Amino acid sequence: MPILNLGHKWDHWMLSGASSDENGQTHRCFHFEKEFLECAGEIGKTRAIRECKPEYLDFLECIHMYKQKERLRIIRERRDKLIKEGKYTPPEYARETLPQ
């Protein structure tokens, strides 16, 4: 809690989730960032690296979506393999968007 609150948000640039859009909605990873900062805020950097690692990894996954991209790559590879083997025929509306 700040000692003097003037209603200004001079430090809002420090948090990616602190910014909101024109409708007042917060960033999609705001809750993950908030969980990490609540965990790491009072214990210091050295302990936070060890003790807040799950929260930090969740925050990074929300930002970069590594796991989601990897799952999508695997699904596409499996789909392409099934198409080559002749075991799967994509629907008509999707045929023009598939790579040849």
C-alpha positions in Angstrom: 0.0 0.0 0.0 1.5 3.3 -1.0 2.1 6.0 1.7 0.7 8.7 -0.6 -1.9 7.8 -3.2 -2.5 10.6 -5.7 -4.4 8.5 -8.2 -1.6 8.5 -10.7 -0.3 5.3 -12.2 3.3 6.2 -12.9 4.6 2.7 -12.5 1.9 1.0 -14.6 4.5 0.3 -17.4 6.3 -2.1 -15.1 3.5 -4.7 -15.3 2.2 -6.1 -18.6 -1.1 -6.8 -17.1 -1.6 -3.4 -15.5 -2.6 -1.9 -18.8 -6.1 -2.2 -20.0 -7.8 -1.7 -23.3 -10.5 0.8 -24.1 -13.2 -1.4 -22.6 -11.4 -1.7 -19.3 -10.5 -5.3 -19.8 -7.2 -6.5 -18.4 -4.4 -8.3 -20.3 -5.1 -12.0 -20.8 -2.1 -13.0 -18.6 -2.9 -10.5 -15.9 -4.0 -13.2 -13.3 -0.9 -15.3 -13.9 1.4 -12.2 -13.5 -0.5 -11.2 -10.4 -0.1 -14.6 -8.8 3.7 -14.6 -9.5 4.1 -11.0 -8.2 2.1 -11.9 -5.0 4.4 -14.9 -4.5 7.7 -13.1 -5.3 6.9 -9.6 -4.0 7.8 -10.1 -0.4 10.5 -12.8 -0.4 13.2 -11.4 -2.7 14.7 -12.5 -6.0 16.9 -15.3 -4.7 14.1 -17.1 -2.9 11.5 -16.2 -5.6 13.5 -18.1 -8.2 13.1 -21.3 -6.2 9.8 -20.9 -4.5 7.7 -19.2 -7.2 8.9 -21.2 -10.1 5.5 -22.8 -10.9 3.8 -19.4 -11.0 6.5 -18.0 -13.1 6.3 -20.9 -15.6 2.5 -20.5 -15.8 3.0 -16.8 -16.6 5.6 -17.5 -19.3 3.3 -20.2 -20.8 0.5 -17.7 -20.9 2.6 -15.1 -22.7 4.5 -17.3 -25.2 2.1 -20.3 -25.5 5.0 -22.8 -26.1 3.0 -25.9 -25.1 -0.1 -24.9 -27.1 2.1 -24.3 -30.2 3.8 -27.7 -29.7 0.4 -29.5 -29.4 -0.9 -27.7 -32.6 2.3 -28.8 -34.5 1.8 -32.4 -33.4 -1.9 -32.4 -34.4 -1.1 -30.9 -37.8 1.6 -33.5 -38.4 -0.7 -36.3 -37.5 -3.4 -34.9 -39.8 -1.0 -34.6 -42.7 0.2 -38.2 -42.1 -3.4 -39.5 -42.1 -4.1 -37.6 -45.3 -1.1 -39.1 -47.0 -2.1 -42.6 -45.9 -5.6 -42.0 -47.2 -7.2 -42.6 -43.8 -8.6 -39.1 -43.5 -10.3 -36.8 -45.9 -10.7 -33.2 -44.8 -14.1 -31.6 -45.3 -14.8 -29.6 -48.4 -14.5 -26.2 -46.8 -11.0 -26.9 -45.4 -9.4 -28.4 -48.5 -8.4 -25.2 -50.1 -6.6 -24.0 -46.9 -4.5 -27.2 -46.5 -0.9 -27.2 -47.7 -0.4 -29.2 -50.9 
